[in-house]
Amino acid sequence: MTTIKLHNTKTRQKEVFEPIDADNVRMYVCGPTVYDRAHLGNARPVVVFDVLNRLLRHVYGPDHVTYVRNFTDVDDKINKRAADSGRSIGEITDETIGWFLGDMAALGAIEPDKMPRATEFIPQMVAMIEGLIASDHAYVADGHVLFAVESYAKYGALSGRSIKDMIAGARVEIAPYKRNPMDFILWKPSVGDQPGWESPWGFGRPGWHIECSAMSYELLGASFDIHGGGNDLMFPHHENEIAQSCCAHPKADFARYWLHNEMLQVEGKKMSKSLGNFFTVRDLLNGHDGQPPVPGEVIRFVFLSTHYRKPMDWTQKKAAEAYKILKRWRSYASNVSLEVGDGIEPISNVIEAIADDLNTPLALTHLLDFEKKNLRGNSTEMKDIVSFQRTLRLLGLDGRAVDTARFPREVQDEFNKMGIQKQVCAAIDAARVEKNFSKADEIRDKVKAAGFEVHITANGAALSETLVSDYSKLVMLK
């Protein structure tokens, strides 16, 4: 079995990954607050932990991994967006979740096994808060419930800070009802048209941090294997998660391995609206400010070209180079079925690179070397093509990234049924059998317009994807 090594933020060193239960490997990743489009920085952890999810499934088997990523759908930013727009909170969150899933699908991200919404777990949050109060780790003050950080001796261990240093350097909400300025809110009152639920402390809503503790406990248990997210969440969010979870379940470990990805820059500068270099994933996919659309697979490749624990710089030059490489890679296996060649594994040194703390830049280097040695020329062997393509699939670079953001669920389902290619090919073959070549040519032209290559072989028509393949147009031809 492949040995996986991960840099554990908790211990500040690379460790061999040993799951609690190899038949039930569990990972939780903090998801988005759903009030607006995901910007490019939001997408980086999605791609990072999608690679880890794929690796875990490859090593332990897809039926032995549970990946959970939440949606924060109760938050003051959402409330403000609803008030400013005159729309309901439910409308905004439903729409934004649809946008997010579509944009991440365009980047080749597999949907997690479970995607809980915070509002679905309010009773569990209330129960956890009640337990923290009963064990003197939380207190009620002025309609709020707050966690007492001084009640947890290890508070600050993840981020390496002392409470005194945190108070001196952090921007904390100064409130007269707090015993310690670092105490954080577990529950707060709701007034007016703010969303809220009945609780032992009055009508109100949860604080941000408690939701992940409650949802991870309900879906993965008191102890699970991996917790991930961007390093901007290390403090205070992850620090607070650890404190409340370990105090709620003192005999458990909570998360054993903590992984954090670094932040993203654009053309060497921090992404910000004031610098004019702030854009969403959808901006890139559609094209913006006179720039051509960028395929989701290209975005993914650029992400993978930098190690997840290093700052990543998005540049047009990198995107252009990624496009050239991916287009070349696609040509090698354009007409090869991956269902043949049982026993052919992905390229071993690529797997080893990914297993070594997700070293995706090295993995891409190995792929380029493999291409140069085995795929260029006239003596290419089928086993090498299949191995290469299966390696691309492991990295999420196999052409399956689909932009589903603008299409209804029934069409999205069709995207997942790759048999759509066979149905279109059957239509071309039927027209040719009937000697209706004008109809066959018409279908072929429409297929090409949808971004697919058409090949007429001795066994009938066949299609291959390009970087601009649009399955939504292909669906309409079946």
GUNU-688254 format. One line per 8 residues: number of its first residue (from 1); their letters; for each residue y, x, z of C-alpha. Coordinates in pm, 1 decimal, padded with zeros to 6 digits. Layout:
NUM = a = Y/X/Z; ... $
This chain:
1 = mttiklhn = 00000.0/00000.0/00000.0; 00352.8/00118.4/-00079.7; 00536.6/00256.1/00223.2; 00882.3/00103.8/00258.3; 01157.2/00294.4/00438.2; 01484.3/00126.8/00535.9; 01800.6/00256.4/00699.8; 01822.8/00057.2/01020.5 $
9 = tktrqkev = 02184.1/00008.9/01133.2; 02047.3/-00066.1/01478.1; 01905.2/00286.0/01520.0; 02129.0/00461.8/01265.6; 01835.0/00621.1/01090.7; 01586.5/00562.0/00813.8; 01262.5/00414.3/00944.5; 00924.6/00318.5/00803.9 $
17 = fepidadn = 00924.0/-00058.7/00773.1; 00643.7/-00214.4/00975.9; 00656.7/-00594.7/00975.1; 00569.7/-00793.0/01285.1; 00308.9/-00976.0/01077.7; 00220.2/-00846.6/00731.2; 00106.7/-01197.5/00637.9; 00445.3/-01343.1/00731.7 $
25 = vrmyvcgp = 00729.1/-01100.8/00651.4; 01061.9/-01262.8/00741.3; 01418.7/-01182.0/00634.4; 01750.7/-01352.2/00711.6; 02072.7/-01276.9/00521.7; 02413.9/-01422.2/00600.0; 02532.5/-01640.2/00315.2; 02873.5/-01764.2/00198.7 $
33 = tvydrahl = 03129.1/-01996.1/00350.6; 03145.3/-02258.8/00077.5; 03503.3/-02346.4/-00002.5; 03571.7/-02154.7/-00326.9; 03416.4/-01952.2/-00607.7; 03226.1/-01636.4/-00510.4; 03424.5/-01322.8/-00591.4; 03259.0/-01005.7/-00712.6 $
41 = gnarpvvv = 03234.9/-00859.5/-00362.1; 03049.3/-01169.2/-00240.6; 02784.3/-01107.2/-00505.1; 02693.7/-00754.9/-00398.8; 02484.4/-00847.1/-00091.0; 02314.0/-01119.5/-00293.7; 02192.3/-00862.6/-00548.4; 02108.0/-00599.8/-00282.8 $
49 = fdvlnrll = 01888.3/-00832.0/-00080.3; 01742.6/-00991.1/-00392.0; 01604.1/-00646.2/-00478.3; 01462.0/-00612.8/-00127.0; 01313.5/-00962.0/-00151.0; 01145.6/-00868.9/-00480.7; 01012.6/-00545.1/-00330.3; 00870.0/-00721.3/-00024.8 $
57 = rhvygpdh = 00699.8/-00976.6/-00248.6; 00557.1/-00700.3/-00465.5; 00415.8/-00511.9/-00166.1; 00302.8/-00796.0/00062.3; 00251.4/-01076.2/-00189.4; 00489.2/-01360.7/-00277.7; 00313.5/-01603.4/-00042.4; 00362.6/-01372.6/00256.4 $
65 = vtyvrnft = 00741.3/-01339.0/00252.2; 01001.2/-01585.3/00379.4; 01360.2/-01517.9/00277.8; 01635.2/-01728.7/00438.5; 02003.1/-01725.6/00338.6; 02239.7/-01980.6/00490.1; 02543.7/-02174.9/00375.4; 02834.4/-02209.1/00619.1 $
73 = dvddkink = 02955.5/-02559.7/00538.7; 03163.2/-02624.8/00851.4; 03465.4/-02397.5/00881.2; 03842.3/-02416.0/00914.2; 03889.7/-02279.1/00560.2; 03685.2/-02569.0/00426.7; 03887.9/-02813.1/00636.4; 04211.5/-02672.1/00495.0 $
81 = raadsgrs = 04083.6/-02688.3/00137.8; 03990.8/-03054.1/00190.8; 04330.2/-03136.1/00342.7; 04520.3/-02955.9/00065.0; 04320.1/-03111.5/-00217.8; 04274.8/-03461.8/-00080.4; 03901.0/-03435.8/-00144.0; 03623.2/-03486.6/00108.5 $
89 = igeitdet = 03457.7/-03192.6/00281.6; 03121.2/-03302.3/00141.3; 03252.2/-03299.5/-00215.2; 03395.2/-02951.2/-00175.7; 03087.0/-02798.8/-00012.3; 02841.7/-02960.2/-00255.1; 03044.1/-02842.5/-00553.8; 03089.0/-02491.8/-00416.3 $
97 = igwflgdm = 02719.0/-02453.8/-00335.2; 02639.3/-02555.5/-00693.7; 02886.3/-02297.1/-00825.4; 02740.7/-02027.5/-00603.0; 02378.6/-02090.3/-00699.5; 02468.7/-02100.4/-01068.6; 02670.1/-01779.3/-01054.7; 02399.8/-01594.7/-00859.7 $
105 = aalgaiep = 02130.1/-01718.9/-01099.9; 02336.2/-01567.2/-01380.1; 02303.2/-01234.5/-01197.5; 01925.0/-01269.5/-01191.8; 01898.5/-01350.3/-00820.2; 01589.3/-01543.5/-00713.2; 01676.6/-01833.9/-00486.8; 01568.9/-01769.9/-00125.2 $
113 = dkmprate = 01276.1/-01966.1/00015.4; 01509.5/-02154.4/00248.1; 01883.7/-02213.1/00214.5; 01989.6/-02407.3/00525.0; 02332.2/-02559.8/00568.5; 02496.1/-02519.6/00907.7; 02562.2/-02892.3/00934.1; 02187.3/-02959.0/00917.1 $
121 = fipqmvam = 02128.1/-02768.0/01242.0; 02393.8/-02898.5/01481.2; 02138.0/-03029.5/01737.9; 01968.3/-02689.6/01747.9; 02304.9/-02519.1/01804.4; 02388.0/-02758.9/02087.4; 02049.8/-02690.1/02248.8; 02099.8/-02313.1/02227.7 $
129 = iegliasd = 02448.7/-02340.0/02375.7; 02316.0/-02552.5/02663.7; 02060.0/-02280.4/02738.1; 02325.4/-02009.1/02737.9; 02537.8/-02207.1/02983.2; 02237.2/-02266.4/03210.5; 02161.8/-01891.3/03217.3; 02526.7/-01801.4/03292.8 $
137 = hayvadgh = 02583.6/-01631.7/02957.2; 02835.8/-01897.3/02850.3; 03096.3/-02114.3/03022.0; 03300.1/-02427.6/02953.4; 03677.2/-02399.6/02957.4; 03947.4/-02636.3/02831.6; 03707.6/-02827.2/02605.5; 03563.3/-02506.0/02460.7 $
145 = vlfavesy = 03236.6/-02329.7/02526.1; 03260.4/-01950.0/02519.3; 03007.8/-01670.0/02533.4; 03073.8/-01424.3/02817.2; 03034.4/-01084.1/02652.1; 03022.1/-00899.2/02983.8; 02703.1/-01089.6/03066.4; 02518.5/-00894.2/02796.6 $
153 = akygalsg = 02497.0/-00524.6/02884.3; 02415.4/-00411.0/02529.2; 02714.4/-00580.9/02367.2; 02861.9/-00344.0/02107.2; 02542.5/-00140.7/02049.8; 02506.6/-00240.4/01683.0; 02859.7/-00139.3/01585.9; 02875.3/00147.1/01837.7 $
161 = rsikdmia = 03176.0/00020.5/02030.1; 03249.8/-00037.5/02396.4; 03408.3/-00360.7/02512.2; 03714.7/-00165.0/02627.1; 03755.9/-00009.3/02280.8; 03708.1/-00346.0/02116.1; 03982.2/-00504.4/02322.1; 04217.9/-00217.9/02240.3 $
169 = garveiap = 04152.9/-00216.3/01865.8; 04047.1/-00566.0/01767.2; 04251.7/-00865.6/01667.6; 04125.9/-01122.2/01914.5; 04244.6/-01470.4/01986.9; 04442.2/-01458.3/02311.2; 04376.3/-01780.5/02497.0; 04436.1/-01863.6/02864.1 $
177 = ykrnpmdf = 04091.5/-02020.0/02897.5; 03908.7/-01694.4/02813.2; 03772.3/-01487.1/03101.4; 03766.7/-01181.1/02874.8; 03968.4/-01144.5/02553.2; 03644.3/-01058.4/02366.6; 03463.7/-01377.3/02469.8; 03389.9/-01577.4/02157.0 $
185 = ilwkpsvg = 03370.0/-01947.3/02085.4; 03037.2/-02127.3/02069.3; 03183.3/-02478.7/02054.0; 03536.3/-02610.1/02009.0; 03696.2/-02956.1/02016.6; 03774.1/-03148.7/01698.3; 04079.7/-03371.5/01667.4; 04218.4/-03602.0/01401.2 $
193 = dqpgwesp = 04026.1/-03583.2/01075.9; 03852.3/-03256.2/01161.9; 03474.2/-03276.2/01125.9; 03285.5/-03302.3/01452.1; 02977.4/-03410.5/01640.8; 02917.5/-03553.4/01986.9; 02808.3/-03297.0/02245.2; 02788.7/-03256.0/02623.8 $
201 = wgfgrpgw = 03134.7/-03096.1/02602.3; 03295.7/-03368.3/02394.4; 03348.9/-03435.9/02025.2; 03367.6/-03102.7/01847.4; 03212.4/-02850.2/01613.9; 03033.7/-02515.2/01644.7; 03189.4/-02172.6/01628.4; 03092.3/-01951.5/01338.3 $
209 = hiecsams = 02844.1/-01715.9/01504.4; 02611.8/-01964.8/01672.1; 02496.0/-02116.9/01344.5; 02304.1/-01809.4/01225.7; 02135.8/-01763.4/01562.8; 02021.7/-02125.0/01571.5; 01905.8/-02136.6/01208.3; 01720.3/-01805.0/01215.5 $
217 = yellgasf = 01541.3/-01912.0/01534.8; 01435.5/-02246.0/01389.3; 01323.9/-02107.1/01052.2; 01195.0/-01757.7/01137.0; 01131.1/-01753.9/01510.2; 01280.5/-01569.2/01805.4; 01169.5/-01234.0/01657.3; 01171.5/-01157.0/01286.4 $
225 = dihgggnd = 01176.9/-00851.2/01065.6; 01503.1/-00801.1/00874.3; 01860.4/-00922.4/00907.7; 02108.1/-00828.1/00637.4; 02463.2/-00870.6/00514.6; 02778.3/-00686.1/00420.3; 02907.1/-00423.0/00663.2; 03218.6/-00634.5/00714.5 $
233 = lmfphhen = 02991.5/-00869.0/00913.4; 02863.0/-00599.8/01149.7; 03145.9/-00676.1/01390.0; 03204.8/-00929.7/01521.7; 02956.7/-01163.8/01350.0; 02632.1/-00968.6/01376.8; 02726.4/-00824.1/01713.9; 02779.9/-01176.4/01842.9 $
241 = eiaqscca = 02458.9/-01302.8/01686.3; 02260.9/-01035.8/01869.9; 02427.9/-01111.2/02202.5; 02374.1/-01485.8/02198.6; 02023.1/-01467.8/02048.2; 01895.6/-01201.9/02287.5; 02041.9/-01391.1/02583.8; 01894.8/-01720.2/02462.6 $
249 = hpkadfar = 01551.7/-01559.7/02410.3; 01543.3/-01253.4/02640.0; 01174.7/-01175.7/02578.1; 01218.9/-01158.2/02199.9; 01353.4/-00886.0/01969.0; 01568.7/-01106.1/01743.3; 01593.3/-00889.1/01423.9; 01410.0/-00554.9/01428.4 $
257 = ywlhneml = 01573.8/-00400.1/01119.0; 01941.2/-00442.3/01032.6; 02066.2/-00360.0/00680.5; 02431.1/-00356.3/00573.1; 02572.8/-00299.4/00228.1; 02906.4/-00125.5/00169.5; 03207.2/-00291.2/00012.8; 03325.4/-00308.5/-00348.7 $
265 = qvegkkms = 03626.8/-00170.1/-00530.8; 03767.1/-00235.9/-00877.5; 03874.2/00060.1/-01090.8; 03898.9/00277.1/-00779.2; 04110.1/00035.0/-00574.2; 04037.4/-00225.8/-00313.5; 04005.7/-00566.2/-00478.5; 04306.8/-00782.1/-00391.7 $
273 = kslgnfft = 04514.2/-01055.8/-00549.1; 04834.2/-00857.6/-00492.9; 04701.4/-00574.4/-00713.0; 04592.7/-00816.3/-00983.6; 04234.3/-00688.2/-00974.8; 04079.8/-00980.6/-00789.1; 03832.6/-01189.8/-00985.5; 03534.0/-01411.6/-00930.1 $
281 = vrdllngh = 03186.0/-01375.3/-01072.5; 03264.2/-01671.7/-01294.6; 03574.5/-01492.5/-01427.1; 03353.3/-01207.7/-01546.3; 03083.0/-01435.2/-01688.2; 03334.6/-01642.0/-01885.2; 03576.5/-01362.8/-01973.1; 03922.2/-01335.2/-01816.2 $
289 = dgqppvpg = 04267.5/-01196.2/-01889.3; 04176.5/-01122.9/-02249.1; 03850.9/-00947.7/-02154.6; 03524.9/-01053.2/-02323.3; 03253.3/-01226.7/-02118.4; 03025.9/-00993.6/-01921.8; 02656.1/-01093.6/-01915.4; 02518.6/-01142.4/-01565.5 $
297 = evirfvfl = 02252.2/-00881.1/-01625.7; 02523.1/-00624.1/-01696.6; 02692.9/-00707.1/-01365.8; 02358.9/-00664.3/-01191.0; 02293.2/-00327.6/-01360.6; 02634.8/-00195.7/-01253.4; 02564.3/-00304.1/-00894.9; 02227.1/-00128.9/-00895.7 $
305 = sthyrkpm = 02377.0/00193.2/-01030.7; 02533.6/00261.3/-00688.2; 02333.1/00287.3/-00365.4; 02387.5/-00016.7/-00147.2; 02511.3/00192.5/00147.1; 02786.6/00351.3/-00060.4; 03114.0/00189.9/-00175.7; 03071.7/00052.9/-00526.8 $
313 = dwtqkkaa = 03342.2/00083.4/-00790.4; 03340.1/-00179.1/-01065.1; 03484.2/-00043.8/-01391.0; 03494.1/-00162.5/-01749.8; 03347.7/00171.5/-01855.4; 03039.6/00117.9/-01638.3; 02997.1/-00234.6/-01774.0; 03016.3/-00113.3/-02134.8 $
321 = eaykilkr = 02757.6/00158.8/-02072.0; 02527.6/-00087.1/-01893.8; 02547.5/-00325.1/-02190.3; 02436.6/-00052.0/-02432.1; 02143.1/00049.8/-02214.0; 02022.5/-00304.7/-02154.2; 02045.7/-00397.1/-02519.2; 01832.8/-00093.4/-02605.9 $
329 = wrsyasnv = 01581.5/-00171.6/-02332.5; 01549.0/-00528.6/-02449.7; 01451.7/-00415.9/-02799.3; 01140.9/-00231.5/-02680.7; 00962.5/-00541.0/-02555.4; 01126.1/-00814.9/-02757.5; 00798.2/-00961.9/-02879.5; 00551.7/-00865.4/-02605.6 $
337 = slevgdgi = 00383.2/-01109.8/-02369.8; 00368.7/-00988.2/-02010.2; 00065.3/-01206.1/-01950.7; -00153.6/-00947.3/-02124.7; -00269.0/-00618.2/-01981.4; -00412.1/-00711.5/-01642.9; -00398.9/-00418.3/-01403.8; -00092.7/-00259.7/-01562.2 $
345 = episnvie = 00151.3/-00191.4/-01279.3; 00525.2/-00125.8/-01278.8; 00625.4/00239.8/-01310.4; 00516.5/00412.5/-00989.0; 00814.2/00641.4/-00930.4; 01051.7/00347.4/-00977.9; 00869.8/00154.1/-00706.0; 00881.2/00463.2/-00483.7 $
353 = aiaddlnt = 01257.3/00491.2/-00536.7; 01319.1/00127.2/-00448.1; 01089.0/00157.5/-00146.6; 01294.9/00452.7/-00022.9; 01581.5/00252.4/00127.2; 01648.3/00064.2/-00198.3; 01745.3/00372.4/-00397.7; 01825.3/00174.9/-00710.5 $
361 = plalthll = 02033.8/00451.2/-00877.6; 01727.1/00676.8/-00870.5; 01512.3/00387.7/-00993.3; 01739.5/00344.8/-01296.4; 01725.7/00719.5/-01362.3; 01345.1/00704.9/-01361.4; 01356.9/00411.7/-01604.1; 01579.4/00607.6/-01840.5 $
369 = dfekknlr = 01342.1/00904.4/-01820.9; 01042.1/00680.6/-01887.5; 01217.7/00529.2/-02186.7; 01298.2/00870.0/-02331.4; 00944.2/01005.5/-02287.4; 00735.0/00698.7/-02369.7; 00925.4/00438.1/-02569.1; 01121.6/00626.1/-02831.5 $
377 = gnstemkd = 00936.0/00708.9/-03149.5; 00651.0/00559.9/-03345.9; 00360.9/00629.2/-03109.6; 00454.7/00387.2/-02831.4; 00154.8/00247.0/-02647.0; 00135.7/-00118.3/-02549.4; 00052.1/-00033.2/-02186.1; 00378.8/00160.3/-02156.8 $
385 = ivsfqrtl = 00582.2/-00129.5/-02295.2; 00418.5/-00373.3/-02052.7; 00463.3/-00137.0/-01758.3; 00827.0/-00084.3/-01852.3; 00895.9/-00455.7/-01883.5; 00720.9/-00534.8/-01556.1; 00938.4/-00273.6/-01390.2; 01247.7/-00441.5/-01532.2 $
393 = rllgldgr = 01120.5/-00770.5/-01389.4; 01083.8/-00609.4/-01045.9; 01448.7/-00503.5/-01065.1; 01563.0/-00838.0/-01203.8; 01661.6/-00682.1/-01536.3; 01399.7/-00848.6/-01753.8; 01626.8/-01095.5/-01931.8; 01552.8/-01388.1/-01703.6 $
401 = avdtarfp = 01905.7/-01409.0/-01567.3; 02028.8/-01752.7/-01673.0; 02373.1/-01905.0/-01637.8; 02300.1/-02248.8/-01495.6; 02639.0/-02308.7/-01337.8; 02760.8/-02575.3/-01578.7; 02444.3/-02773.9/-01633.0; 02276.4/-03059.8/-01443.0 $
409 = revqdefn = 01959.0/-03012.7/-01240.2; 01729.1/-03157.9/-01506.7; 01851.3/-02893.4/-01752.4; 01829.5/-02618.7/-01490.9; 01464.9/-02712.0/-01441.5; 01405.9/-02653.3/-01810.3; 01538.6/-02300.7/-01772.3; 01259.9/-02228.4/-01531.0 $
417 = kmgiqkqv = 00999.6/-02344.8/-01781.6; 00987.0/-02053.7/-02017.7; 00767.8/-02266.3/-02246.1; 01089.3/-02384.7/-02407.5; 01061.2/-02085.9/-02643.6; 00715.5/-02201.8/-02751.8; 00843.6/-02552.3/-02820.4; 01122.5/-02425.1/-03044.3 $
425 = caaidaar = 00881.9/-02191.8/-03222.6; 00645.3/-02484.7/-03274.9; 00926.8/-02679.0/-03441.2; 00991.9/-02391.5/-03681.4; 00619.8/-02354.2/-03755.3; 00580.0/-02728.4/-03817.5; 00867.3/-02728.8/-04066.7; 00716.5/-02431.7/-04250.9 $
433 = veknfska = 00372.6/-02594.9/-04264.3; 00538.3/-02899.9/-04419.4; 00711.5/-02659.0/-04659.7; 01040.8/-02797.7/-04533.9; 01200.0/-02453.6/-04542.9; 01555.1/-02585.6/-04526.4; 01475.7/-02747.4/-04191.5; 01306.0/-02429.6/-04069.5 $
441 = deirdkvk = 01611.4/-02229.1/-04172.1; 01841.8/-02477.5/-03998.9; 01649.2/-02443.4/-03670.0; 01640.7/-02065.7/-03709.0; 02017.8/-02052.5/-03757.5; 02075.7/-02263.5/-03447.0; 01840.4/-02043.8/-03248.0; 02033.0/-01736.8/-03358.8 $
449 = aagfevhi = 02357.3/-01909.7/-03263.9; 02206.7/-01957.3/-02917.3; 02172.8/-01580.8/-02892.8; 01802.9/-01535.0/-02970.8; 01629.4/-01324.5/-03232.9; 01377.1/-01507.3/-03454.5; 01065.3/-01328.4/-03581.9; 00831.3/-01481.6/-03841.5 $
457 = tangaals = 00488.6/-01323.4/-03789.5; 00137.1/-01381.2/-03918.0; 00074.1/-01586.2/-03603.2; 00385.7/-01799.5/-03643.4; 00743.5/-01788.9/-03520.7; 00838.9/-01590.1/-03211.6; 01165.1/-01552.1/-03022.4; 01311.4/-01268.0/-02823.3 $
465 = etlvsdys = 01609.3/-01270.9/-02589.5; 01928.2/-01073.8/-02624.5; 02195.2/-01016.1/-02362.8; 02384.6/-01320.8/-02487.6; 02091.4/-01563.4/-02501.0; 02198.7/-01912.4/-02393.4; 01906.8/-02130.1/-02285.5; 02128.4/-02435.2/-02255.1 $
473 = klvmlk = 02165.3/-02436.8/-02634.8; 01795.0/-02370.6/-02681.6; 01705.2/-02667.2/-02462.6; 01883.6/-02896.7/-02704.9; 01661.5/-02780.9/-02992.9; 01320.9/-02855.9/-02846.1 $
